[in-house]
Amino acid sequence: MIKNVCKTAAVLSIALLYGCASAPSMEKMQAEVAQYSPPKPAVADKGLVYVVRPSNAGMMVRFNVFLDDKQADSEMGYNRGNQYIYFYVTPGQHVISSKAENWADMPVTVKAGEVIYLKQEVEVGVVMARNSLKVLSDVEGRYLVKDASLGTIARESK
């Protein structure tokens, strides 16, 4: 019983540390990405979506990413800790979904030639890590992608 309480306290302490980590200032991020170009460029006739998971918390749990529905043939790839994926989309409205212990959905409207950055935020789950999605600014998105490694891409466009 005491062992379980200690384990639970340790897990919660780690979760709080991850949640309380301070983010760099916008000025610092702008300076660091001033000369940085993302790995894949935007193209004239499609939108480009980057999904980045900058946290190492729950890194063994993969967060699968889906475009427009939650069927296997709509999976674009997945991230583990400190990874990103990218994919091209037709201009218009789309729903990006991220699967962990839960489903997180983010509706986006993408224009041709535009780059959109989404962040998979890690949350403590019951059985494994949970997630949510957040839209990032161009500066914050490039900053987080710059220091992440490439995740597993299932397809580059759909």
C-alpha positions as CSV (number, residue, x, y, z in Angstrom):
1,M,0.0,0.0,0.0
2,I,2.7,2.5,1.0
3,K,4.7,1.5,-2.1
4,N,1.7,2.4,-4.3
5,V,1.3,5.7,-2.6
6,C,5.0,6.5,-3.1
7,K,4.8,5.6,-6.8
8,T,1.7,7.7,-7.3
9,A,3.3,10.6,-5.6
10,A,6.4,10.3,-7.7
11,V,4.4,10.2,-11.0
12,L,2.3,13.2,-9.9
13,S,5.5,15.1,-9.0
14,I,7.0,14.5,-12.4
15,A,3.8,15.5,-14.1
16,L,3.8,18.8,-12.1
17,L,7.4,19.5,-13.1
18,Y,6.6,19.0,-16.8
19,G,3.5,21.2,-16.4
20,C,5.4,24.0,-14.6
21,A,8.4,24.2,-17.0
22,S,8.8,27.8,-18.1
23,A,8.5,28.5,-21.8
24,P,11.1,30.7,-23.6
25,S,10.1,34.3,-24.4
26,M,8.8,35.2,-27.8
27,E,11.9,37.3,-28.4
28,K,14.2,34.3,-27.7
29,M,12.1,32.1,-30.0
30,Q,12.2,34.7,-32.8
31,A,16.0,35.0,-32.5
32,E,16.5,31.3,-32.6
33,V,14.3,30.7,-35.7
34,A,15.3,33.9,-37.6
35,Q,17.5,31.8,-40.0
36,Y,15.6,28.5,-39.7
37,S,13.5,27.0,-42.4
38,P,11.3,24.0,-41.6
39,P,12.3,20.6,-43.1
40,K,9.5,20.6,-45.6
41,P,8.6,23.8,-47.5
42,A,5.1,25.1,-48.2
43,V,3.9,24.5,-51.8
44,A,1.7,26.9,-53.9
45,D,-1.3,24.6,-54.3
46,K,-1.6,22.9,-50.9
47,G,-1.4,23.6,-47.3
48,L,1.2,22.1,-45.0
49,V,0.5,20.9,-41.5
50,Y,3.1,20.2,-38.9
51,V,2.1,18.3,-35.7
52,V,4.8,18.5,-33.1
53,R,5.0,16.8,-29.7
54,P,7.8,18.6,-27.9
55,S,7.4,16.9,-24.5
56,N,9.3,13.7,-23.5
57,A,6.6,12.9,-21.0
58,G,5.0,9.6,-21.8
59,M,7.4,9.1,-24.7
60,M,6.8,5.4,-25.0
61,V,3.1,6.1,-25.9
62,R,2.6,7.1,-29.5
63,F,0.2,9.7,-30.5
64,N,-1.4,8.8,-33.8
65,V,-2.5,11.6,-36.1
66,F,-5.5,11.4,-38.5
67,L,-6.8,13.7,-41.2
68,D,-10.6,14.3,-41.5
69,D,-11.8,11.0,-39.9
70,K,-10.5,8.4,-37.5
71,Q,-10.2,5.4,-39.9
72,A,-7.0,3.6,-40.4
73,D,-6.6,4.8,-44.0
74,S,-6.7,8.4,-42.7
75,E,-3.7,8.0,-40.4
76,M,-1.0,10.5,-41.4
77,G,1.6,9.1,-38.9
78,Y,2.5,9.3,-35.2
79,N,4.8,11.0,-32.8
80,R,6.5,9.8,-29.6
81,G,8.4,12.2,-27.3
82,N,10.0,15.2,-28.9
83,Q,9.0,14.4,-32.4
84,Y,7.1,16.0,-35.3
85,I,5.3,14.9,-38.4
86,Y,4.1,16.9,-41.4
87,F,1.7,16.4,-44.3
88,Y,0.2,18.3,-47.1
89,V,-3.6,19.0,-47.4
90,T,-5.9,20.4,-50.0
91,P,-7.0,24.0,-49.1
92,G,-10.2,24.2,-47.1
93,Q,-11.6,23.0,-43.8
94,H,-10.1,19.9,-42.1
95,V,-10.2,18.1,-38.8
96,I,-6.9,16.9,-37.4
97,S,-7.3,14.2,-34.7
98,S,-4.7,12.9,-32.3
99,K,-5.2,9.5,-30.6
100,A,-3.6,8.6,-27.2
101,E,-5.7,7.3,-24.3
102,N,-8.2,9.8,-25.6
103,W,-9.1,11.5,-28.9
104,A,-8.2,15.2,-29.4
105,D,-9.7,17.0,-32.4
106,M,-8.8,20.4,-33.9
107,P,-10.7,21.9,-36.8
108,V,-8.5,24.0,-39.0
109,T,-9.0,26.0,-42.2
110,V,-5.9,25.8,-44.4
111,K,-5.1,28.1,-47.4
112,A,-2.9,27.2,-50.3
113,G,0.7,27.9,-49.5
114,E,0.0,28.2,-45.8
115,V,1.9,26.3,-43.0
116,I,-0.1,25.4,-39.8
117,Y,1.6,24.2,-36.7
118,L,-0.2,22.0,-34.1
119,K,1.1,21.0,-30.7
120,Q,0.3,17.6,-29.1
121,E,0.1,18.4,-25.4
122,V,0.7,15.5,-23.0
123,E,-1.6,15.0,-20.1
124,V,-1.7,12.4,-17.3
125,G,-4.1,9.6,-18.1
126,V,-5.6,6.7,-16.2
127,V,-3.9,3.9,-18.1
128,M,-1.5,5.8,-20.4
129,A,-0.8,9.4,-21.5
130,R,-3.7,11.5,-22.7
131,N,-3.4,14.4,-25.2
132,S,-4.9,17.6,-26.5
133,L,-4.1,19.8,-29.5
134,K,-3.2,23.4,-29.7
135,V,-2.7,25.7,-32.7
136,L,0.7,27.4,-32.5
137,S,2.0,30.7,-34.0
138,D,4.5,30.4,-36.9
139,V,7.4,31.4,-34.6
140,E,6.5,28.9,-31.8
141,G,5.8,26.2,-34.3
142,R,9.2,26.6,-36.1
143,Y,10.9,26.8,-32.7
144,L,9.5,23.5,-31.5
145,V,10.0,21.7,-34.8
146,K,13.6,22.9,-34.9
147,D,14.6,20.9,-31.9
148,A,12.4,17.8,-32.5
149,S,13.2,14.8,-34.6
150,L,11.1,13.4,-37.3
151,G,8.3,11.0,-36.1
152,T,6.8,8.2,-38.2
153,I,5.0,9.4,-41.4
154,A,2.4,7.1,-42.8
155,R,1.6,9.4,-45.8
156,E,2.7,12.9,-46.8
157,S,-0.7,13.8,-48.2
158,K,-4.2,12.6,-48.6
